[in-house]
Amino acid sequence: MQRALGLARRAADEGEVPVGALLVAGADVIGEGWNRPIATHDPTAHAEIIALRDAAQRRRNYRLEGTTLYVTLGGFAGVVLADVIQLTLSSTAGIA
């Protein structure tokens, strides 16, 4: 979760809402992201979606079975679609 909080800080440093996310398979980080909708002009560029996209590209598969998503705060629509098995949350209060 500390790495996800670091990604949230990066989002805050870039003027975004401070949210970070990591997708983990076993002990390996297979995807990461931080909020970027303002910078990218993309309403879907939320940390958890970026992390899911990153992992899918690395795995070359949209099914992300057996993974855990660590997200500091946010929505979770993509989690169900990608078959993520576990979701871990943390509040980002006090990050910025």
C-alpha positions as CSV (number, residue, x, y, z in Angstrom):
1,M,0.0,0.0,0.0
2,Q,2.9,2.3,0.6
3,R,3.8,2.2,-3.1
4,A,0.1,3.1,-4.0
5,L,0.3,6.0,-1.6
6,G,3.5,7.2,-3.4
7,L,1.6,7.1,-6.7
8,A,-1.2,9.1,-5.0
9,R,1.4,11.7,-4.1
10,R,2.6,11.8,-7.7
11,A,-1.0,12.5,-8.8
12,A,-1.2,15.3,-6.3
13,D,2.1,16.7,-7.4
14,E,0.7,16.8,-11.0
15,G,-2.4,18.7,-9.8
16,E,-4.7,15.6,-9.9
17,V,-6.9,14.1,-7.2
18,P,-4.5,12.1,-5.1
19,V,-5.3,8.5,-6.0
20,G,-2.8,5.7,-6.7
21,A,-3.3,2.0,-7.5
22,L,-1.3,-1.2,-7.9
23,L,-2.3,-4.5,-9.3
24,V,-0.4,-7.4,-7.7
25,A,-0.1,-11.1,-8.7
26,G,1.6,-13.0,-5.9
27,A,4.5,-10.8,-4.9
28,D,4.8,-9.1,-8.3
29,V,3.4,-5.7,-9.2
30,I,2.0,-6.2,-12.7
31,G,0.2,-2.8,-13.1
32,E,0.3,0.6,-11.6
33,G,-1.4,3.9,-12.1
34,W,-2.3,7.3,-10.6
35,N,-5.1,9.7,-11.4
36,R,-4.5,11.5,-14.7
37,P,-7.9,12.7,-16.1
38,I,-7.0,16.4,-16.0
39,A,-3.6,16.0,-17.7
40,T,-4.9,13.5,-20.3
41,H,-8.3,15.1,-20.9
42,D,-9.7,11.6,-20.4
43,P,-12.6,11.1,-17.9
44,T,-11.6,7.4,-17.6
45,A,-8.0,8.0,-16.6
46,H,-8.5,7.1,-13.0
47,A,-5.7,5.3,-11.1
48,E,-7.4,1.9,-10.9
49,I,-8.3,1.9,-14.6
50,I,-4.8,2.9,-15.6
51,A,-3.4,0.1,-13.3
52,L,-5.7,-2.5,-14.9
53,R,-4.8,-1.3,-18.4
54,D,-1.1,-1.5,-17.5
55,A,-1.4,-5.0,-16.2
56,A,-3.5,-6.2,-19.1
57,Q,-0.9,-4.9,-21.6
58,R,1.9,-6.6,-19.6
59,R,0.0,-9.9,-19.4
60,R,-1.3,-9.5,-23.0
61,N,-4.7,-10.6,-21.6
62,Y,-7.7,-8.7,-20.3
63,R,-8.4,-11.4,-17.8
64,L,-6.5,-10.6,-14.6
65,E,-7.5,-13.6,-12.5
66,G,-5.8,-14.2,-9.2
67,T,-4.7,-10.6,-8.7
68,T,-5.2,-8.0,-5.9
69,L,-5.8,-4.4,-6.6
70,Y,-4.5,-1.9,-4.0
71,V,-6.1,1.5,-4.4
72,T,-5.9,4.5,-2.1
73,L,-9.5,5.6,-2.9
74,G,-11.8,5.3,-5.9
75,G,-14.3,3.5,-8.0
76,F,-14.2,-0.2,-9.0
77,A,-16.1,-0.9,-12.1
78,G,-13.1,-2.4,-13.9
79,V,-12.4,-4.8,-11.1
80,V,-15.4,-6.9,-11.8
81,L,-14.8,-6.9,-15.6
82,A,-11.1,-8.0,-15.2
83,D,-11.8,-10.8,-12.7
84,V,-9.7,-9.2,-10.0
85,I,-10.0,-11.5,-7.0
86,Q,-9.3,-9.1,-4.1
87,L,-9.5,-5.3,-3.6
88,T,-7.6,-3.5,-0.8
89,L,-8.5,0.1,0.0
90,S,-6.9,3.0,1.9
91,S,-8.0,6.6,2.5
92,T,-5.6,9.2,1.0
93,A,-6.5,11.8,3.7
94,G,-3.5,13.8,4.6
95,I,-1.4,12.9,1.6
96,A,-1.1,16.2,-0.1
